[in-house]
């Protein structure tokens, strides 16, 4: 696999396979907070692109100029078998993007540790540009579906990698806030797509009304491709590849401290010792029930991503305008306007999570969100059960589409891009996060595919199904998901080392609650790495295997002295 990875990386042109030369130390001249913000901006742009892609199609499904080229996806005025067929085609067309994301996430399981975090994002963004170019120039349904699959493949690579890159280059007391900002930018992308859809709908019957909104995503992808080469690679990935000096440079730049500063040295030792323990990781290790509890932690990440999707959020994200028009009975223009307003309110609500994620913690926000989502879906079911004739109930339903989005924005929007990256150990972090992201996309595809069919078949009862699912999520989070706020990634390893067997699935929450923190709420060091039992255990093991030259355990000379530049 090592030689295969070298061969694969060598396939890229020098501008890609060597990007980072001359910039690794400089990072555009940024250090400390400024550098962290730059990383967050690029990562956030990727999530804005993700959100834009999710939302843009929803506002086009009822445009006459769009349906002129793709009449097969229109469900308006159709009944019986014709309506069922149109619903299926609409689901496939919209869901093709998420299916592509699923396969992109699968590819990252293999590519993630070969290419590294930055190059994976670079390749994914390039693929998205190709897919979006084909998509906005589509003249047939087959071309549209195929291009959405291509675009999705690139996005699947990105969304499997960006959270890991962000988590591994952030301070523990800022990590949650940074990823919540990315979650907010997902919604910014959704909101932007809704308003662009609305604005360009006035150009009907010109095809520009739908071609430009689809093409606009290329701008965001180009920004990522142009800026990510000069930003730092994950220091943990660099250590994993035996490039300790590079990793130390990155850690020092992120802290805006000299390389020999005690804080930088302490973090470097913690990272290096963790890699020493885990350097023999492989994809099969994801499924091991070992001391690191790899399978347990992978399942937590997978279920966390699955819960986000089966909450029903993408009923609204993808089909908001259609729901306002066909389920509530509003006009085409008013439906698109309300969808845009809904996206704006969704974006504003996402700010709440930025300021509460560290203060309140991950668990409480997830519990709060799930409870509110369950109640909102139940009210939506009641409000739409009488059809479209009751104006008062229609208004109530419209209001609770907004309310549902607000609860989701606070509790689950950014959480599932943060939590899996925090919960998994270093050696399996890339494949485990890719696996968890496949859950996001396969269940996303399922919801998007089933939604038109469900509304056509069981109507308002669709909301009942999602109300029950959200209610079920509450005890699951309470019993099984440990708190990760103010924990370094290495601390999470220590927590899982202290639980054992099947019982550990139930006790890990308690252990996480009771274990002292190494870092304070402002990032100050409370307990040095050398003072932890974990560090002493690592040192005992290092001595027992007689490690030479300071190379991580399990790495041969070729890896430790590897000259590949990222």
C-alpha positions in Angstrom: 0.0 0.0 0.0 2.9 2.3 0.7 4.4 1.9 -2.8 0.9 2.1 -4.3 0.4 5.4 -2.5 3.7 6.8 -3.7 2.9 5.8 -7.3 -0.6 7.3 -7.1 0.8 10.6 -5.7 3.4 10.7 -8.5 0.6 10.7 -11.1 -0.2 14.3 -10.3 1.7 17.1 -12.0 4.3 18.9 -10.0 2.0 21.8 -9.3 -0.3 19.4 -7.4 2.0 16.6 -6.2 4.4 19.2 -4.7 2.2 22.1 -3.7 3.2 23.5 -0.4 6.9 23.9 -1.4 8.0 27.3 -0.2 4.7 27.9 1.5 4.7 25.4 4.3 6.7 27.8 6.5 4.9 31.0 5.3 1.2 30.1 5.0 0.6 33.3 3.1 2.5 35.1 6.0 -0.2 34.1 8.5 0.2 32.7 12.0 -1.9 32.0 15.1 -5.5 33.2 15.0 -5.1 34.7 11.5 -4.0 31.3 10.2 -6.8 29.5 12.0 -9.2 31.9 10.5 -7.7 31.4 7.0 -8.2 27.6 7.4 -11.7 28.2 8.6 -12.5 30.4 5.6 -11.3 27.8 3.1 -13.0 25.0 4.9 -16.1 27.1 5.3 -16.2 27.9 1.6 -16.2 24.2 0.9 -19.2 23.8 3.2 -20.9 26.8 1.6 -20.4 25.0 -1.7 -21.9 21.9 -0.2 -24.9 23.8 1.1 -25.3 25.6 -2.2 -25.4 22.3 -4.1 -28.0 21.0 -1.7 -30.3 23.9 -2.1 -30.0 25.1 -5.7 -32.1 22.3 -7.3 -35.1 22.8 -5.0 -35.9 26.2 -6.5 -35.6 25.0 -10.1 -38.0 22.1 -10.0 -41.1 24.2 -10.8 -39.5 26.6 -13.3 -41.1 26.3 -16.8 -37.8 26.9 -18.6 -36.2 24.0 -16.6 -39.2 21.7 -17.1 -39.1 22.4 -20.8 -35.8 20.5 -21.0 -36.6 18.0 -18.3 -40.4 17.4 -18.4 -40.1 13.9 -16.9 -39.5 15.2 -13.4 -42.6 17.4 -13.1 -45.3 16.0 -10.7 -47.7 18.9 -11.2 -51.1 17.9 -12.5 -50.3 14.2 -12.6 -52.1 11.4 -10.8 -51.8 7.7 -10.3 -49.1 5.8 -12.1 -47.9 9.0 -14.0 -47.5 10.8 -10.7 -45.6 7.9 -9.2 -43.3 7.6 -12.1 -42.6 11.4 -12.1 -41.9 11.3 -8.4 -39.4 8.5 -8.9 -37.6 10.4 -11.7 -37.5 13.6 -9.6 -36.1 11.7 -6.7 -33.4 10.1 -8.9 -32.5 13.4 -10.5 -32.2 15.3 -7.2 -30.7 12.4 -5.3 -28.1 11.6 -8.0 -26.0 14.3 -6.4 -26.1 12.6 -3.0 -25.4 9.2 -4.5 -22.3 10.7 -6.1 -21.3 12.1 -2.7 -21.6 8.6 -1.3 -19.2 7.1 -3.8 -16.8 10.1 -3.3 -16.8 9.4 0.4 -16.1 5.7 -0.2 -13.1 6.6 -2.4 -11.7 8.8 0.4 -11.4 5.7 2.6 -8.6 4.6 0.3 -7.3 8.0 -0.9 -7.5 10.0 2.3 -4.2 8.8 3.9 -2.4 8.5 0.6 -3.0 12.0 -0.6 -3.3 13.8 2.7 -6.0 16.2 3.7 -5.1 19.1 1.4 -4.6 17.2 -1.8 -7.8 15.3 -1.3 -9.7 18.5 -1.0 -7.9 19.9 -4.0 -8.8 16.9 -6.2 -12.4 16.9 -4.9 -12.9 20.6 -5.7 -11.5 20.1 -9.2 -13.9 17.2 -9.9 -16.8 19.5 -8.7 -15.8 22.1 -11.2 -15.9 19.5 -14.0 -19.3 18.2 -12.9 -20.8 21.7 -12.5 -19.7 22.7 -15.9 -21.4 19.7 -17.5 -24.5 20.2 -15.3 -25.1 23.8 -16.3 -24.8 23.0 -20.0 -27.2 20.0 -19.8 -29.8 19.5 -22.6 -31.0 16.0 -21.6 -32.1 14.3 -18.4 -29.3 11.7 -18.7 -26.7 14.4 -19.0 -28.1 16.3 -16.0 -28.2 13.1 -13.8 -24.7 12.1 -14.8 -23.2 15.5 -14.1 -24.9 15.6 -10.7 -23.2 12.3 -9.9 -19.8 13.7 -10.9 -20.3 16.9 -8.9 -21.4 14.8 -5.9 -18.4 12.5 -6.2 -16.1 15.6 -5.7 -18.2 16.9 -2.9 -18.1 13.5 -1.2 -14.3 13.6 -1.2 -14.4 17.1 0.3 -16.9 16.5 3.0 -15.1 13.4 4.1 -11.9 15.3 4.5 -12.5 18.9 5.5 -13.8 18.2 9.0 -10.8 16.0 9.7 -8.4 18.7 8.3 -10.2 21.4 10.4 -10.2 19.3 13.6 -6.5 18.4 13.2 -5.4 22.0 12.7 -7.6 23.7 15.4 -6.9 24.3 19.1 -9.1 22.1 21.3 -10.9 25.1 22.9 -11.7 26.6 19.4 -12.3 23.4 17.4 -16.0 23.2 18.1 -16.6 26.9 17.3 -14.6 26.7 14.1 -16.6 23.7 12.8 -19.9 25.3 13.9 -18.9 28.3 11.7 -18.6 25.8 8.9 -22.0 24.4 9.7 -23.3 28.0 9.5 -21.7 28.3 6.1 -23.5 25.2 4.9 -26.7 27.1 5.5 -25.3 30.3 4.0 -24.8 28.2 0.8 -28.4 26.9 1.0 -29.7 30.5 1.6 -27.6 31.9 -1.2 -28.9 29.2 -3.6 -32.5 30.0 -2.7 -32.1 33.8 -3.3 -30.2 33.3 -6.6 -32.9 30.9 -7.7 -35.6 33.5 -6.9 -33.7 36.3 -8.5 -33.0 34.5 -11.7 -36.6 33.1 -11.9 -37.6 36.6 -13.2 -35.5 35.8 -16.4 -38.1 33.2 -17.4 -38.5 31.9 -20.1 -34.7 32.2 -20.7 -32.6 29.2 -19.8 -30.4 31.6 -17.9 -33.0 31.3 -15.1 -31.7 27.9 -14.3 -28.3 27.6 -15.9 -26.7 30.5 -14.0 -27.8 29.3 -10.6 -26.2 25.9 -11.3 -23.0 27.4 -12.8 -22.4 29.7 -9.8 -21.1 26.9 -7.7 -18.0 26.9 -9.9 -16.9 30.2 -8.4 -16.8 28.7 -4.9 -14.9 25.6 -6.0 -12.3 27.7 -7.9 -11.7 29.7 -4.7 -10.8 26.5 -2.8 -8.6 25.2 -5.6 -6.6 28.5 -5.7 -6.2 29.0 -1.9 -5.7 25.6 -0.3 -2.2 24.9 -1.7 -0.6 27.6 0.6 -2.3 26.5 3.8 -0.9 23.9 6.3 -1.3 20.2 6.1 -2.6 18.4 9.2 0.3 18.0 11.7 -1.0 14.7 12.7 -1.0 13.4 9.2 2.6 14.7 8.7 3.7 12.9 11.8 1.9 9.8 10.6 4.1 10.0 7.4 7.3 10.5 9.4 7.7 14.2 8.7 8.2 15.5 12.2 9.9 18.8 11.4 7.1 19.8 9.1 4.5 18.9 11.8 6.4 21.0 14.4 6.5 24.0 12.0 2.7 23.7 11.5 2.0 23.4 15.3 4.2 26.4 16.0 2.5 28.5 13.3 -1.0 27.5 14.5 0.0 28.6 18.1 2.0 31.6 16.9 4.8 30.5 19.1 8.5 29.4 18.6 9.0 25.8 17.8 10.9 25.3 21.1 8.1 26.9 23.2 6.9 24.4 26.0 3.3 24.6 24.8 4.3 23.7 21.2 6.7 21.0 22.4 4.0 19.5 24.7 1.4 19.3 21.9 4.0 17.9 19.6 5.0 15.1 22.1 1.3 14.3 22.6 0.7 14.0 18.8 3.9 12.0 18.2 3.2 9.6 21.1 -0.3 9.1 19.8 1.1 8.3 16.3 3.7 6.0 17.9 0.9 4.0 19.4 -1.2 3.9 16.3 1.3 3.9 13.4 0.3 0.4 12.3 -3.2 1.4 11.5 -4.9 0.0 8.4 -8.5 0.0 7.0 -9.3 -3.3 8.7 -8.4 -1.7 12.0 -11.7 0.3 11.7 -13.5 -2.8 12.7 -11.3 -3.9 15.6 -12.6 -4.1 19.1 -9.2 -3.3 20.6 -8.0 -1.0 23.4 -8.7 2.0 21.2 -12.2 0.7 20.7 -12.0 1.5 17.0 -15.3 -0.2 16.1 -17.2 1.5 18.9 -15.9 4.9 17.9 -16.5 4.3 14.2 -20.1 3.3 15.0 -20.6 6.5 17.0 -19.4 8.6 14.1 -21.6 6.7 11.6 -24.7 6.9 13.7 -24.1 10.6 14.4 -24.1 11.3 10.6 -27.1 9.0 10.0 -29.1 10.7 12.7 -28.6 14.1 11.0 -30.1 12.8 7.7 -33.0 10.7 9.0 -34.1 13.7 11.1 -35.8 14.9 7.8 -33.8 18.1 7.3 -33.5 17.5 3.6 -37.2 17.2 3.1 -37.1 21.0 3.6 -33.6 21.7 2.1 -34.3 20.1 -1.2 -38.0 20.5 -1.5 -38.9 23.6 0.4 -40.4 25.5 -2.6 -42.3 22.3 -3.7 -43.7 21.8 -0.2 -44.9 25.4 0.0 -46.5 25.2 -3.4 -48.0 21.7 -3.5 -48.5 20.7 0.2 -49.5 24.1 1.6 -51.1 25.5 -1.6 -49.1 28.8 -2.1 -48.4 30.4 -5.5 -45.2 29.5 -7.4 -43.6 33.0 -6.7 -44.6 33.1 -3.0 -43.3 29.5 -2.5 -39.9 30.5 -3.8 -39.9 33.7 -1.8 -40.8 31.8 1.4 -38.2 29.2 0.6 -35.6 32.0 0.4 -36.8 33.5 3.6 -36.7 30.1 5.3 -33.1 29.7 4.2 -32.3 33.1 5.6 -33.9 32.4 9.0 -32.1 29.0 8.9 -28.8 30.8 8.4 -29.4 33.3 11.2 -30.4 30.5 13.6 -27.1 28.7 12.9 -25.2 31.6 14.6 -26.6 30.3 18.0 -24.5 27.1 17.8 -21.3 29.1 17.2 -21.7 30.8 20.6 -23.1 27.7 22.5 -21.1 24.7 21.2 -18.3 25.1 23.7 -20.2 26.6 26.6 -23.1 24.2 26.5 -21.3 21.2 24.9 -22.1 18.7 22.1 -24.5 16.4 24.0 -26.9 19.1 25.3 -27.2 20.7 21.9 -27.9 17.4 20.2 -30.6 16.6 22.8 -32.2 20.0 22.5 -32.2 19.8 18.7 -33.7 16.4 18.5 -36.5 17.2 20.9 -37.4 20.4 19.0 -37.3 18.6 15.7 -39.6 15.8 16.9 -42.2 18.4 18.2 -42.0 20.4 14.9 -42.6 17.3 12.7 -45.5 16.3 14.9 -47.1 19.8 14.5 -46.4 19.7 10.7 -48.2 16.4 10.5 -51.3 17.8 12.2 -51.3 21.1 10.3 -51.1 19.4 6.8 -53.5 16.5 7.6 -56.5 18.5 6.4 -55.1 19.3 3.0 -54.6 22.7 1.4 -58.0 24.3 2.0 -57.5 25.7 5.5 -55.5 28.9 5.4 -54.9 29.0 9.2 -53.4 25.5 9.2 -51.4 26.4 6.1 -49.8 29.3 7.9 -49.1 27.1 10.9 -47.4 24.5 8.7 -45.3 27.2 7.0 -44.2 28.6 10.4 -43.1 25.2 11.7 -41.0 24.6 8.6 -39.1 27.6 9.8 -39.1 26.3 13.4 -37.8 22.9 12.5 -34.9 24.4 10.6 -34.1 26.5 13.7 -33.8 23.5 16.0 -31.8 21.7 13.5 -29.4 24.6 13.0 -28.7 24.7 16.7 -28.4 21.0 17.5 -27.4 19.1 14.4 -26.3 21.2 11.5 -22.5 21.4 12.2 -22.4 18.8 14.8 -22.1 15.8 12.5 -19.1 17.4 10.8 -17.4 17.9 14.2 -18.3 15.0 16.3 -17.0 12.1 14.1 -13.7 13.8 13.6 -13.3 14.3 17.4 -14.4 10.8 18.4 -12.1 8.7 16.2 -8.4 7.8 16.8 -5.7 9.1 14.5 -4.7 5.9 12.7 -8.3 5.3 11.5 -9.4 8.9 11.4 -9.4 9.2 7.6 -11.2 5.9 6.8 -13.5 6.2 9.8 -14.6 9.7 8.9 -15.0 8.7 5.3 -17.2 5.8 6.5 -19.3 8.1 8.7 -19.7 10.5 5.8 -21.0 7.6 3.6 -23.7 7.3 6.2 -24.6 11.0 5.7 -24.8 10.6 2.0 -26.5 7.2 1.7 -29.2 8.3 4.1 -29.4 11.7 2.5 -30.0 9.9 -0.8 -32.6 7.7 0.8 -34.5 10.7 2.2 -34.3 12.7 -1.0 -35.3 9.7 -3.1 -38.2 8.7 -0.9 -39.7 12.1 -0.1 -41.5 12.7 -3.4 -42.8 9.1 -3.3 -43.9 9.4 0.3 -45.8 12.6 -0.1 -47.5 11.1 -3.2 -48.4 7.9 -1.3 -49.0 8.7 2.4 -49.1 12.5 2.4 -49.0 14.2 5.9 -48.0 10.8 7.5 -44.5 11.4 6.1 -44.1 14.0 8.9 -45.3 11.5 11.5 -42.5 9.1 10.5 -39.9 11.7 11.0 -41.4 12.9 14.3 -40.9 9.3 15.7 -37.4 9.1 14.3 -36.4 12.3 16.0 -37.9 11.2 19.3 -35.9 8.0 19.1 -32.7 10.0 18.7 -33.0 11.6 22.2 -32.3 8.5 24.4 -29.6 7.3 22.0 -27.6 10.5 22.4 -28.1 10.6 26.1 -27.0 7.0 26.7 -24.2 6.5 24.2 -22.5 9.8 23.0 -19.7 11.1 25.3 -19.0 14.8 25.6 -16.0 16.0 23.6 -16.0 19.7 24.4 -12.6 21.1 25.7 -11.0 17.7 24.9 -7.9 17.4 22.8 -8.0 14.6 20.2 -5.5 12.7 22.3 -7.6 13.0 25.4 -10.5 11.2 23.7 -8.1 8.3 23.1 -7.4 8.2 26.8 -11.1 8.2 27.7 -11.9 5.3 25.4 -8.9 3.4 26.8 -10.6 3.4 30.2 -13.7 1.5 29.2 -13.9 -2.2 28.3 -16.2 -4.7 26.6 -19.8 -4.2 25.7 -20.3 -2.4 29.0 -18.0 0.3 27.8 -20.6 1.5 25.3 -22.8 2.5 28.3 -20.0 3.7 30.6 -18.0 5.9 28.2 -20.4 8.8 28.8 -19.7 8.7 32.6 -15.9 8.4 32.1 -15.8 11.4 29.8 -17.9 13.4 32.4 -15.6 12.5 35.3 -12.1 12.6 33.7 -10.1 15.8 34.4 -9.4 18.1 31.4 -5.9 18.7 30.1 -6.9 22.1 28.7 -9.0 24.9 30.2 -11.8 26.8 28.6 -9.5 29.4 27.2 -7.0 26.8 25.9 -4.6 27.1 28.8 -2.6 23.9 29.6 -3.8 22.4 32.9 -2.1 19.0 32.8 1.1 18.5 30.8 1.2 15.5 28.5 4.2 14.0 30.3 2.2 14.0 33.6 -0.6 11.8 32.2 -0.8 8.1 32.7 -1.2 7.7 29.0 2.2 9.3 28.3 3.9 7.1 30.9 2.3 4.0 29.3 3.5 5.1 25.9 7.0 5.6 27.2 7.0 2.1 28.8 6.0 0.6 25.5 8.5 2.7 23.6 11.3 1.4 25.8 10.0 -2.2 25.6 10.3 -2.2 21.8 13.6 -0.5 21.8 12.7 2.2 19.3 15.7 3.7 17.5 16.2 7.2 16.2 12.9 8.5 17.4 10.9 7.0 14.6 7.3 6.1 15.2 6.7 2.5 16.0 5.7 0.5 12.9 7.3 2.9 10.3 10.3 1.7 8.3 13.2 4.0 7.2 11.5 4.7 3.9 8.5 6.2 5.6 10.3 8.0 8.4 12.7 9.6 5.9 10.2 10.2 3.2 10.8 13.4 1.2 7.3 13.8 -0.3 6.3 17.4 0.2 2.7 18.4 1.0 
